[in-house]
């Protein structure tokens, strides 16, 4: 079986990074959790907050950069970064 996957490589990322991600996604020697901005947005809404797409991406970026490998990525970690993004937004708006 053969599949062709088109990848939009974000600014600042290399094609090799994108190819590596695709290979890991289909390699049975790797395991990963996938989170989407929709997950972040619905979690924020469950606490009465509304985040923009950019803010949801910021949450995911912080989750990736700052998570503790002993804890992993879970709803508590996502909630923490949602709270941080909301607090930063409120500080900027004040």
HELIX and SHEET records of a PDB file:
HELIX    1   1 UNK A   15  UNK A   26  1                                  12    
HELIX    2   2 UNK A   37  UNK A   46  1                                  10    
HELIX    3   3 UNK A   53  UNK A   66  1                                  14    
HELIX    4   4 UNK A   75  UNK A   93  1                                  19    
END                                                                             
